[in-house]
Amino acid sequence: MADQKSLFRPCIDLHDGQVKQIVGGTLTDDGATENFVSNQPSSHFAKMFRQDNLTGGHVIQLGPGNQAAAEEAIKAYPKGLQIGGGINDSNAGKWIELGASHVIVTSWLFNEEAKFQEQRAAALAAIVSPKRLVIDLSCRKTDSGWTVAMNRWQTLTDLPLDHAALDRLSPYCDEFLIHAADVEGKCRGIDGPLVEMLGQWSGRKIVYAGGVASMADVELIQKLSSGRVDVTVGSALDIFGGNGVDYRELVAWNQR
């Protein structure tokens, strides 16, 4: 079978109400190591993605104080952006009503002891439907492979990231979003073994984020996953202050 295409998925990361790019593993209550802070509102980027017909992108609220900026982005590109960050059973429906194409759930799927609560995935799928739900299984490398991390990637959970976990959760969602937290925001290259493992699973669409430094990394994701894994590019992107990847080149990549 011919390879599929690893598509570029745009992102808008919000921290303290501003569009930023941060080093993922540094996010705490006290702040984060910032790679870029935009002087443009979130709607600026949402309108750009809409104009360039980029679909399946996401808005991530990194902590509190981002709701107004998130709403602004969603309203600028209705049905074109997913929303994540603080999503739970009490607010998921509201975001769909505001115009988000999907809601992305992360930490709410785990209890205070970082134990996975499968019934919460089922409950959220019942509220918005599996077709509108993205499950974020962002992870850190561990001795056994990869382990899903919660609380802004600071806390390891009891859920390993492997094909069994993807099989278990796929009935509840439309796709998976997976940040490789150890390389996120560092622009030093992707977690190749992780991408390869994800590409060997042939279920729902998977979107990978973390470490992309150049178009060579985008091409490597295409190669390692046989095009089954899509890619988000953040800190390396010129529109976010980076110098490794040209946004126009990614738009052209999707159009090939």
C-alpha positions as CSV (number, residue, x, y, z in Angstrom):
1,M,0.0,0.0,0.0
2,A,1.3,3.4,-0.9
3,D,2.3,5.7,2.0
4,Q,-0.2,8.3,3.3
5,K,0.7,11.9,3.8
6,S,1.9,13.4,7.0
7,L,0.1,16.7,7.0
8,F,1.1,19.8,8.9
9,R,-1.4,20.8,11.6
10,P,-1.2,24.4,12.8
11,C,-1.3,25.4,16.5
12,I,-1.9,28.4,18.7
13,D,-0.5,28.0,22.2
14,L,-1.8,30.5,24.8
15,H,-0.1,31.4,28.0
16,D,-1.3,34.3,30.2
17,G,-3.6,35.4,27.4
18,Q,-0.9,35.7,24.8
19,V,0.2,33.6,21.9
20,K,3.5,32.0,22.9
21,Q,5.9,29.2,22.3
22,I,7.4,27.7,25.4
23,V,9.7,24.8,26.3
24,G,7.1,22.3,27.2
25,G,8.7,20.6,30.2
26,T,9.3,23.9,32.0
27,L,5.6,24.9,32.4
28,T,4.7,25.3,36.1
29,D,2.5,27.6,38.3
30,D,5.4,30.1,38.3
31,G,5.6,30.4,34.6
32,A,7.7,28.8,31.8
33,T,10.8,29.2,29.7
34,E,9.5,31.2,26.7
35,N,10.8,30.9,23.1
36,F,8.5,33.4,21.7
37,V,5.8,35.9,22.7
38,S,3.6,37.4,19.9
39,N,2.4,41.0,19.8
40,Q,-0.4,39.7,17.6
41,P,-3.8,38.5,19.0
42,S,-4.8,34.9,18.7
43,S,-7.3,35.8,16.0
44,H,-4.4,36.9,13.7
45,F,-3.1,33.4,13.5
46,A,-6.5,31.8,13.3
47,K,-7.4,34.0,10.3
48,M,-4.1,33.1,8.7
49,F,-4.7,29.4,9.0
50,R,-8.3,29.8,7.7
51,Q,-7.1,31.7,4.7
52,D,-4.5,29.0,3.9
53,N,-7.1,26.2,4.3
54,L,-5.2,24.5,7.1
55,T,-7.5,22.2,8.9
56,G,-7.2,20.1,12.1
57,G,-5.2,22.7,14.0
58,H,-5.5,23.3,17.7
59,V,-5.6,26.0,20.3
60,I,-4.1,25.0,23.6
61,Q,-4.7,26.9,26.9
62,L,-1.5,26.5,28.9
63,G,-2.9,27.3,32.4
64,P,-5.5,29.9,33.5
65,G,-6.2,33.3,32.0
66,N,-6.5,32.2,28.4
67,Q,-10.3,31.8,27.9
68,A,-10.9,35.1,26.1
69,A,-7.9,34.6,23.7
70,A,-9.1,31.1,23.0
71,E,-12.6,32.2,22.3
72,E,-11.2,34.9,19.9
73,A,-9.3,32.3,18.0
74,I,-12.2,29.9,17.7
75,K,-14.6,32.6,16.6
76,A,-12.1,33.7,13.9
77,Y,-12.0,30.2,12.4
78,P,-15.3,28.5,13.3
79,K,-15.2,24.7,12.9
80,G,-11.5,24.9,11.9
81,L,-9.7,24.6,15.2
82,Q,-9.7,22.2,18.1
83,I,-9.5,23.5,21.7
84,G,-7.6,22.0,24.6
85,G,-6.5,22.9,28.1
86,G,-8.7,22.5,31.1
87,I,-11.4,20.6,29.1
88,N,-13.8,18.5,31.2
89,D,-17.4,17.4,31.3
90,S,-18.7,20.8,32.4
91,N,-17.2,22.9,29.7
92,A,-16.7,20.7,26.6
93,G,-20.2,21.3,25.2
94,K,-19.8,25.0,25.5
95,W,-16.6,25.0,23.4
96,I,-18.4,23.0,20.6
97,E,-21.2,25.6,20.7
98,L,-18.7,28.4,20.4
99,G,-17.4,26.9,17.2
100,A,-14.5,24.5,18.1
101,S,-14.4,21.5,15.7
102,H,-13.2,19.2,18.6
103,V,-12.3,19.4,22.3
104,I,-9.0,18.0,23.4
105,V,-8.9,16.3,26.8
106,T,-5.8,15.6,28.8
107,S,-5.4,15.8,32.6
108,W,-9.2,15.4,33.4
109,L,-8.9,11.7,32.3
110,F,-6.9,11.0,35.4
111,N,-7.6,11.4,39.1
112,E,-5.5,13.2,41.7
113,E,-3.3,10.1,42.1
114,A,-2.7,10.2,38.3
115,K,-4.7,7.0,37.8
116,F,-6.5,6.7,34.5
117,Q,-10.3,7.0,34.7
118,E,-11.7,5.4,31.5
119,Q,-15.3,6.2,32.5
120,R,-14.4,9.9,32.1
121,A,-13.4,9.3,28.5
122,A,-16.7,7.6,27.9
123,A,-18.6,10.4,29.6
124,L,-17.0,13.1,27.5
125,A,-17.6,11.1,24.3
126,A,-21.3,10.9,25.3
127,I,-21.5,14.7,25.7
128,V,-19.8,15.8,22.5
129,S,-19.7,12.5,20.5
130,P,-16.5,10.6,19.7
131,K,-16.3,12.5,16.4
132,R,-15.7,15.7,18.3
133,L,-13.2,14.4,20.9
134,V,-9.4,14.3,20.7
135,I,-7.6,12.5,23.4
136,D,-4.2,14.0,24.3
137,L,-1.7,11.3,25.3
138,S,1.3,13.5,25.7
139,C,4.1,11.6,27.2
140,R,7.6,11.3,28.6
141,K,10.3,8.7,27.9
142,T,10.6,6.1,30.7
143,D,12.5,2.9,31.2
144,S,9.6,0.8,29.8
145,G,9.0,3.0,26.7
146,W,6.7,6.1,27.0
147,T,4.3,7.0,29.8
148,V,1.4,9.5,29.5
149,A,2.1,12.7,31.5
150,M,-0.5,15.1,33.1
151,N,-0.5,18.4,35.0
152,R,1.4,20.3,32.2
153,W,3.5,17.2,31.6
154,Q,5.0,17.3,35.2
155,T,3.3,14.2,36.5
156,L,3.7,10.7,35.2
157,T,0.4,8.7,35.1
158,D,-0.2,5.0,35.4
159,L,-1.0,4.8,31.6
160,P,1.7,3.6,29.3
161,L,1.6,4.9,25.8
162,D,1.6,1.9,23.5
163,H,-0.6,0.2,20.9
164,A,-2.8,-1.4,23.7
165,A,-3.6,2.1,25.1
166,L,-4.5,3.4,21.6
167,D,-6.7,0.4,21.0
168,R,-8.4,0.9,24.3
169,L,-9.2,4.5,23.9
170,S,-9.9,4.7,20.1
171,P,-13.7,4.0,20.5
172,Y,-14.1,7.3,22.5
173,C,-12.3,9.7,20.1
174,D,-11.8,10.9,16.6
175,E,-8.0,11.2,16.9
176,F,-5.0,11.4,19.3
177,L,-2.7,14.3,20.0
178,I,0.7,13.4,21.4
179,H,3.3,15.8,22.5
180,A,6.8,14.3,23.2
181,A,7.2,16.4,26.3
182,D,11.0,15.7,26.6
183,V,11.8,17.4,23.3
184,E,8.8,19.9,23.1
185,G,9.9,23.4,22.4
186,K,13.6,22.6,22.2
187,C,14.0,22.6,18.3
188,R,16.6,19.8,18.6
189,G,14.9,17.1,16.6
190,I,11.9,14.8,17.0
191,D,11.6,11.6,19.1
192,G,12.0,9.3,16.1
193,P,11.4,6.0,17.9
194,L,8.1,7.4,19.3
195,V,7.0,8.5,15.8
196,E,7.9,5.1,14.4
197,M,6.0,3.3,17.1
198,L,2.9,5.5,16.5
199,G,3.2,4.9,12.8
200,Q,3.0,1.2,13.2
201,W,-0.5,1.5,14.7
202,S,-3.2,1.7,12.0
203,G,-6.2,3.0,13.9
204,R,-7.3,6.6,14.4
205,K,-5.3,9.6,13.1
206,I,-2.4,10.6,15.4
207,V,-1.0,14.1,15.5
208,Y,2.6,14.4,16.9
209,A,4.2,17.5,18.3
210,G,7.7,18.0,19.7
211,G,11.2,18.9,18.6
212,V,10.7,19.7,14.9
213,A,13.6,21.9,14.0
214,S,13.5,21.8,10.1
215,M,11.7,20.5,7.1
216,A,14.0,17.5,7.3
217,D,12.2,16.6,10.5
218,V,8.8,16.9,8.8
219,E,10.1,14.6,6.1
220,L,11.5,12.2,8.7
221,I,8.0,11.9,10.3
222,Q,6.6,11.1,6.9
223,K,9.2,8.4,6.5
224,L,9.1,6.9,10.0
225,S,5.3,6.7,10.1
226,S,4.7,5.9,6.5
227,G,2.6,9.1,6.5
228,R,0.2,7.9,9.2
229,V,1.2,10.5,11.7
230,D,0.5,14.2,11.2
231,V,2.8,16.9,12.6
232,T,2.5,20.2,14.5
233,V,5.4,22.7,14.3
234,G,5.8,25.3,16.9
235,S,9.0,27.0,18.1
236,A,10.9,26.4,14.9
237,L,8.3,28.1,12.8
238,D,9.1,31.6,11.4
239,I,5.6,33.0,12.3
240,F,6.5,32.1,15.9
241,G,9.9,33.7,15.9
242,G,11.8,30.6,14.8
243,N,14.3,30.2,12.0
244,G,14.1,26.5,11.2
245,V,10.9,26.1,9.2
246,D,9.2,28.5,6.8
247,Y,5.4,28.6,7.3
248,R,4.8,29.0,3.6
249,E,6.9,25.8,2.9
250,L,4.5,23.9,5.2
251,V,1.5,25.3,3.5
252,A,3.0,24.1,0.2
253,W,3.9,20.7,1.7
254,N,0.2,20.1,2.5
255,Q,-0.8,21.1,-1.0
256,R,1.5,18.7,-2.8
